[in-house]
């Protein structure tokens, strides 16, 4: 396939910054996504969502999974055309131009920056409960140092750690289900369908809860950031994205269902500690202690995965010149990882020492749903508008399905609070100001990036003939 000539004035080839090693298989990618999603994260928000939905957390997860599945299919479609570590930033950039891509990438980066911080914060809080003599700050700083070091050493090591830490959470889910079933045998239980459907369902509350739960599904976006480190990415990444969404969503629904069957009430003495109240009821003190240990393992796995993802998005934006290229757009010579971007993301993690977790969690869904909406739109723009794919199957796959994804994500977006919008839009304004500086008040075009010929040959050579080259990127 003949490639368009590259302008060395406007285009920056990634050979200047090195290349990732392609070592990740589909199972490793799925584990990475599940580690990012944290199967036990159901218990982080179960108190809030249960009160909002009047005990229908499982239904709220069904709504969120339905919306996220359409978006996951859109991610899969865009990965096949552009297997880049830039994720939503790269997809929107190629479809709508460099400036729009930058704003979307900047918005999504807020989520990736905040999520590791939340993991470090709660890890420190729970470990301090285990060992009160050790201050929370010590646990936070220690976990930041260890996670940052593991990410610098390489994604293979992170992948192996994910296998262990996700396995620990799955074992706990089995233990929790067994203990809950035993407890339910000795108590009056509600109708088996009541966690999903009954006459007291508040529609607005379920929608508000579903919007809050979107942060639980960032794992499939995180998988897309590993496109340049995956074997056969045009096949393995789309498969991992969809399977990660289905497996993770299914686990969330099952856990929420069991929790609400064993603890039917949606009123808690302390909504922040609702999970411990459920554990105490389902199995007693021993289950609460086991939950704390397994949940900390999940937070550690999430911190590793989320910090790996944000460092790769920062690297991709630095490689493009959207952030200082000489510092962010380089890979370490020894381990082939974005060392500088990883160190900076670790420094952001230290904000857990003085920022309230509630402030951070309130804006994560804002960035995620914004990016998800634009990725869905990118599928329509790239396939239907730019490539003029107008068969019935194309209109269904690349027109109708992503359009449904846009409607669902925007619908959930409107359910967020006014406080969330205020913080989110302030972050966007900061990004636009930086974009104005970068482009000299929008008079100068942003630089483009293309893979060199040698790198393109590494990207799924078996699929290369069946996937058309990405459309020429816009400068505006």
N, C-alpha and C positions, 0 to 999 in steps of 0.2 A: 504494500500500500504506500503510495507516494505521500510524503509528509510535507506540509507547507514549510517554506524557508523560515528560519529563525532570525530575528533581528537582534543582534548582540547589544544594541543600544537600549532596547526596551525589554529584553528578555534575560532573565537570570537563570542559568542552568544549575541544577542541583549538584553537579559534579564538583562545584567549588566548595560545597559543604560536606561532601561525603555521602554515602548511601547506607541505609539500614540493611541489616542482614535478614533474609527471608527464612525464618525458622518456625513460624507458628502454624500449626495445623488447625483444622476445624474444631476438634474437641478442645484444644487449648484456648481458642478464641471464645468458645461458648463459656468455658470456665471463667475466663477473664470478665465477660459480660455479667455472669452470675455473681462473681465476687464484687463487681461494681454495684450491682443491684442490692446486694445483701439480703438473702432470703428472710432473715429475721427482722428486716426493717419494718415489717408489718406492725411489730410491737412498739415501734418508735412513735407512730401516729395513731395507733388504734384507739386511744382515749379520745382524741380530738374528733376523729372521723366518726367514731361510734356515737358520740353525742350529737354531731351534726346530722347524721343519718338515722338516728333513733335505733341503733343496733343493726344497721344494714351495711357494715363495712364490706362484706363479701360482694354485695350488689354494686357498691361504689367501685370496687376493683374490676368487676365485670365491665362496667362502663368505661373505665380508664383503659383496660386491656383492649377493648373494641376499637377505641380511638387510636391507641398506640400501634395496633397491628397494621392499620392502613398506612401509618407513617413509616413503620418498619419496612413495608413493601416498597415505599418510595426511596428509602435509604438504599435498599438492595438494588433498585433500578439504577440509581445514580452511581453506586460503587462499580457496577459493571461498565459504565462509560468512563468513569474517572476514579481509579483506585488510588486515592491520595490520603495522606495522614491528616489533611486539613478538615475532614469531615464536612459538616454543614457549611463551614466557611468556604471550602473549595467548591462545593456543588453550586452554591448560590453565586459565587464569583464567576464560574464558567457560564452560568445561564443568564445572570442579570448584570454582570459587570463587576469590576474590582471594588468599586466604592460600596455598592450594596452588600457584596460579600464581606467586606471589612466590617460593616455595621452589624451584620448578623453574627459574624465570628466574634466580634467584641461582646455582643450581648450574651452569646452562649458561653464565652469564656468566664463570665461572672459566675455561672453555675459551677464550672469546673474548679474555679478558685475557692468557692465557698464550701463545696462538698468535702474536700479533704479536711478543711478547718473544722467542720462539724464532726467528722469522724474523730479527729484528735481531741476535740473538746469532750465528747461523750466517753471516749476511751479513758481520758484522764479522770473524769468524774467517777466512772464505774470502778476503775482500778483503785482510786482513793478510798472507795467504800470497802474494797477488799483489804487494803493495807492503809489504814488511816494515818499511820506514822509517816507515810511518804506523801508529800504535798502533791496536789493535782498538777501544778506547774511542772514538776519533775517528770511526771508521766507524759505530759504533752510534749515537752522538749525532747525527751528520750525517744518517743515514738516518731517524732518528726525526723530526728537524726537517722534512726534505723530505716524508716521507709524511704527517705531520700537516698541513703546509701544503696539500698537494694535496687532502686530504680536506675541509679547510675551504673551499677554493675551489669544491668542488662535485663531485657524483657523475658529471657528464658528462665532466669532465677525467680522473677516475679510470678511467672506462669506456674512454676513448681510450688511456690508458696500458696498460690491460689487454690491449687488442687487440695492441699491439706486443710486450708481454712474453710473452703466451701464444704468439704467433707464433714468437718466438725459441725457445721450448721445443719446439714442434712441429718446427721445422727441425732442432734437435739430435736429436730422436728419429729422424727420417729418416736423418740422418748416422750415428747410432749403429747403426741397423739395417743400413745398407749396409756399415759397417765390420765388424760382427759376422758378416754373411753371408760376406764375403771371408775373414775369419779362419777361419770354420768350414770353408771349402773346403779348408783346408790342415791340418786336424786331425781326429782321430777324434771323432765327435759321438755323443751318446747317442740313444736311441730318441726319436722326435718327441713321444711322449705321456708321456715320463718326467717332465717338469716338472709334469704334472697327476696322473699315476697310475703307481705301481709297487708292488712288493711290500714296500718298506721304508718305507711311509708311516706316521708316528706320528700317530695320530688326535688325541691330546691336544695334541701340539705344533702341529698345524695349527690347532686351535681357539684355542690361546693366541696364535698368530700372527695369526689373523683378528681377535681382540679388539683386539690392538695396532693393527691397520690401520684401525680405525674412524675414527681421527682424520683419515685421508685423505679421508673423505667428508663432512666438515663443510660443504663447499661448497654442498650443496643447502639446508641450513639457512640459510646466509648469504644465498642468493637470496631466501628468504622475508622477510628483514628489509628488503627493498627494495620491499615491496608498496605503500607509499604514494608511491613515486617511479616506479612502472611505469605505462605506458600499458595500459589495459584489463587491470588486474591479475588479475581472476578468470579470465582466459584465458591471459595471457602468463606469469604466475608459475607456475601448475601445470605448464604445458608446459615451461618452463625448468627446473623442479625435476627432472622425470622425465628430460628429455634430458641435463641436466648429470650426473645420476647414471649414466645408461647410457654416455654418451661418456667421462666421467672413469674409470668403472670399467673400461670396455673398454680404454682406453689403459693403465691400470695393469696389466691382465692381459697385454697384448701386450708391454709393456716388460719385465715380470718374466719372461715366457716366453723372450724373446730373450736376456736376461741369463743365464738359467740354461742355455740351450742353448750359448752361447759359453763359459760358465764353469760347467761342471757341478758342480764341487766346492762343498760347503757349509761348508768350513773355510777360514777367512781368517787371515792373519798378524795383522791388526788389525781386529776386527769393526767398530770405529768408522770405519775408512777402507776398508771393503769396496768401496764404489763406485769409489774410485780404483784399487783392485786389479783390478776388472772392466774399467775403462776402459783401463788399461795393457795388459791381456791382449787386449782387443778391437781396439785401434787404436794403442796406443803413447802416447808423451808428448803428441803433438799432440791426441789425443782427450781425454786427461785435462785439458789446459789449456782446451779448448773446453767440456768439461763444467762446469768450475769457473765459467767466465764465464756460461754459460747457466743454471746452477743459481742463481747470484747474482741473475740477472734474475728467475727464478721466485720467489726469496725476497722480492725487492722487491715483486713483484706480489701475493704472498700477504699481505705486511705491509699494503699499501694496502687490499686487500679485507677483511682481517680487522679492521683498525682502523675501517673504514667500518661494518662490521657491529656491532661492540661499541658504537660510539658511538650507533647507532640503537636498540639494546636499552636502553642506559642512558637515552637520551632518552625512550623509551616508558615505562620504569619511573618516570622523573621526571615525565612528563606525567600519569601515573596517581596520583602522590603516594606511590609506593612508595619513591622516593628524593627528596631535597630538591627540590621542584618549581620554585621560583624560580630555581635554579641549573641543574639538569639538564633541566627540562621546557620549554626555550625554544629557538627556532631563530634563527640570526643573521639580521638584517634584510637585509643586503646580499646574501648568497649562498644563503640559505634552507637552511643546514645546521646541525646541532646542534654549534655551536662549542664550548661549554663541555664537553659530553660528549666531543668529539673531543680537546680539550686534555688532559682527565683520562686518557683512554685512551693518549695519547702519553706522559704521565708514567709510566704503568704500564709502557710499553715500555722506559723507561730502566732498569727492574730487570734488564735483560739485562747491565748493567754488573757485577752482583755475584751473580746467581743462576745456578746450574748448570742447563743445558738438560735434563739427565737428570731432574732433579726436576720440571720443568714437564711434560715429555712423559709422565711416568708417570701423571698425573692427568687428561689431556685426555679420554681415552676414558671415564673415570668419569662426567664431566658430560654428555658427548654421549649415551651410552647411557641415562643416567637420563632426560634430556629426550626422547629418541626413544621410550622406553617410554611416557611419559605422553602424548605426542602420539598414538600409536596408540590408547591408552585413550580419549583425547578424542574420536576419531572415533566409537568405539562409543557413548560417553556422549551425544554431541551428536545423532547420527542415529538410533540404535536406541532409546535410552532417552528422551531429551528430545523428539525430533520424532516418535517412534513410527513410523519408516519400516520396515515389516515385510514388504514383498514379498520374493519369492525373490531378485531382483536386489539389493535393498537389504541383505539378510542376507549375500549374497556379497561385495558391494563394501564395505559399512560394518560388517560383522560379522566374517566369516571372515578376510578379508585383513589387517585391522589386528590381529586376534587372533594370526595367524601372526607378524606383525611384533613383537608384544609378546613372544611366546615366544622368538623368535630374538634380539632385543636383550637380554632378560634372561639368556638362555643365554650370550651373549658377555660380558655384564656379570660373570657369575660366574667367568669365566676370568681376571679381572684379579688382580693380586697383592695380598697383605695390606697391603703398604706403600701401594699406591694407595688402598685403601679407607680407611686411617687418615687420609691427607691429605684425601681427598674428604669424609669425614664430619666432619672438623674444620671445613672450609669451610661445610658445611651447618649445623653448630651455630652458627657465627658469624651466618649468615643468620637462623636462628630467633631468636637473641638480638635482632638488629636488628628483626625482625618484632614481637617482644614489646614493644620500646620504641615502635615505630611505632603499635601498637594498644593501648598502655597495658595491657600484660599480657593481651592478647587480649579486652579488654572493649569496645574501640572498633572499629567496622567500618572496613575500608580503603575509600578513595574509589574510585568507578568512573569510567570514561571512556566517552563515546560520541562518535562523529563528529557534527558539526552537520549540519543538513539540506543546507547548501551543499556540504559536503565529500562527503556520501554521494552526491550527484548526480554527482560527478566519478568515482565508482568504477564503471566498466563499466556505463553506463546501459543498454546492450543486454542485459546479463545480469540486470539488477536484478529483472525480473519473474519470472525462473526460479529465483532463489536466495532462499530464505526468509530473513527477518531473523534474526540470531543470537538465541539464547535469552537471556532476561533473566539478567544475571550475578548470581551468588550473592555474598553478603556474608561468608560464612564460609569 
